[in-house]
């Protein structure tokens, strides 16, 4: 399973950076984000479901960054894309962003 980590490119000029989903759900614009890392999750981990993968990636990109990772620690308002679906990191858990 392929994944991408997306973070807001211009934190100073984005009024919803680090905000809870309920507060900013109508403001989220994928054009505000840039991909800071791409990788693959093992088939074994992917078989445990997207929620498991998202939590695993959250832990990995907060505690044990890969050497080639140049982004910030994963946090509220960051997005993880799993096989083309985007998931917003909320204060507690993840929210799938629906395509419009």
Secondary structure, 3 states (H helix, E strand, C coil): CEEEEEEECCHHHCCCCCCCHHHHCCCCCHHHEEEEEEEECCHHHHCCCHHHHHHHHHHHHHHCCCCCCCCCCCCCCCEEEECCEEEEECCCCEEEECCC
